[in-house]
Amino acid sequence: MEKEISALYEPKRNNEIRIFESSDDMSTDLAEYISQVSEISVKERGYFAIALSGGPLVSFLGKLCEAPYNKTLDWSKWYIFWSDERAVAKNHAESNYKLTKEGFLSKVPILNGHVYSINENATVEDAATDYEFVIRQLVKVRAIGVSESTDCPKFDLILLDMGSDGHVASLFCNHPALELKDDWVTYITDSPQPPPERITFTLPVINSASNIAIVATGNNKSEAVHSAISDNAAGGPDFPSSLPARMVQPTDGKLVWFLDKAAASSLEAEKGCL
């Protein structure tokens, strides 16, 4: 069962908040949401360019591997990217590619040539440069759209998992990478969470997407969710505004939050006080 409390947070344009009683409910709704975005993108552009991230997010994609989606979606038009990746080998336990391959890609008929992982044999700096080059080439042939507002790639959908510290992709609080304006893909060597070397989309690329979904589950994320969404978040205006998840504000697209009850508990507590 799904509840919506987005009416509480009207100041943020084009935001929607969905709260679910169970993981299964969330997986079901997320699959339908992705399916709808995919069908619209294929109809309008002939392609569906989606960027994934790691963490628990992959486990919520399982419904797409089942009926009806495994038979009805036009998988040949899907192009897969990662909004961030750890600078490790593809078969490494902490590789987002490995996690996605085992939990999703191996179970659906997406063309291997449409799956764009980072260069595992390059330095993290070169891997970021290479990944941006690949994306630029695909923008040229319109497999990925382009934002008229920002000139950044306009992914049809970017799926993000939010950490308990409020980070998204590999963009962490107070990190210089948050300030980048011209780069599409950057790298970090000092991630506060292991492994330290990662590549990541920059905020301008994330915010240029047609659709962005942020998934957050668990009590340990409730305060970060509250700080990211609510204008009444504790800690004053400075702390929430520096939270990477709060800085996800689509330029022309739409942001949907997918939350379980635990992650939404601080929002619901605030609602009870209003």
Salt bridges, closest charged atoms under 4 A:
GLU16 OE2 - ARG18 NE 2.75
GLU16 OE1 - LYS254 NZ 2.96
ASP24 OD1 - LYS63 NZ 2.83
ASP29 OD2 - ARG18 NH1 2.59
ASP74 OD2 - LYS77 NZ 3.36
GLU102 OE2 - LYS98 NZ 2.64
GLU132 OE2 - ARG136 NH2 2.98
ASP156 OD2 - ARG45 NH2 2.74
ASP161 OD2 - LYS221 NZ 3.48
ASP165 OD1 - HIS167 ND1 2.65
ASP190 OD1 - HIS175 NE2 2.73
ASP231 OD1 - ARG246 NH2 2.64
GLU268 OE2 - LYS3 NZ 2.87
GLU268 OE1 - LYS261 NZ 3.28
GLU270 OE1 - HIS226 NE2 2.45
